[in-house]
Amino acid sequence: MKIVQVDDVAAEAVSHNPEILKRVLLSGRDLPGSVRLSHAMFAPGQKAAAHRHKNICEVFYILSGHGLMTIDGAACPLEQGSCIMIEAGELHELANTGKTDLAVIYFGLSR
């Protein structure tokens, strides 16, 4: 068993936008077959630049706020309670399109 409090985890920059901070709650060492489980906060207007992962699919769950996930050019509006999976190889970008912070939990799985 492992219990983690988000406020007890040091914040670090998201690799696709160093202004966005994430907290890695569980790493690949904790979750076999996964990359990590992270919590991220996007301020209004912030976005994680378009990127793709060759061998990783990702799952995003929106805790609060409004955002837009663009996947291979298709825009997918997201709001609190939305869950979206990105397949390995898909070009994706997440942006906060709301007026409040966008809080996201996400994890990656190796393919």
N, C-alpha and C positions, 0 to 999 in steps of 0.2 A: 504494500500500500504506500502511496505517496500523496500527501495533501499539500497543495500550493495555494497561497494567497497572492493574488495579482499585485497587490501593493508591496509585497515583500520581494518581488523580482525586479532586478535592475532593468531600466529601459535601455534599449539600444536602437540604432537607426535601421530602418527598412532599407535593404540593399537597392531598391528601385527608386527611392527618394529619401535621402538622409534626413530630411526635415520631419518625416513621419516616424513616430516612435512605436516600437513594439516591445512586448514582454514575452519571452519564450517561457511558457508555463511547463512544458514537457519537451524534452529533446528526443532525438532518435534513439538515444541510449535508454530512455524510459519507455518508449513505444516502438518495439521492434517492427520493422517494415515501414515506419513513418519517417518523415524528415523532422517535424517538430509540430507542436501545438502552440500557437501564439495568439496574443491579444494585441490589437493595434487600434490606435485612435487617429483618425484623419480630421484635421480642422477643416472648416468650410473652404472649398476650393482646392484642397490638396488632392494629389493623385499619385498613385504608384505607376510609373511609366510603363508603357507597353513592353511586354517581355513574354518569353515562352520557356518552358522547361522540357527538355528532351525526354526525360524518363520519370517525370513526377506529375501526378495529377493532384489538383488542389481542391479543397472544399472550403467555402466561406460561409459563415453564418452571421447575419447582421443582428447585433444586439440592440442598436439604436441608431437613429438618423436615417438619411436617405442618400443613396449613391447610384452610380451607374457603372456597371461592368460591361466593357466592350470586348467581345470575343470574336476574333477574326472578322472585325468590321461590323458585327451585329451588336446593337445597343440593348442591354438588359437592365431596366430600372430595378433597383433593390430598395427595400425598406425593412424596418424592424420585423424580424421573424422570417425574412427571406433566407433561403439556403441555396447555394449554387455550386455546382461541380465543374471544374475546368479540366478537360482531358489533357494528357501529356501531348505536347506539341502545339496546342492552341495558343495563339497570340492573344494576350489579355491585358487589360488595364482597368484599374479600379479608381474611381474618382468620387469625392464627396460633392454631391450636387445640392446639398441642403444648406440650411442656415445655422445648423448646430453640428456638433461633433458627430462623426460617423464612427461607431464602435463596432469592431469586427473580431470574431474568433475565426482562426483559419488553421488548416493543417495540410500537409502534403503527404502523399503516399507514393512510394517507389513502385515503378512498373517493371 
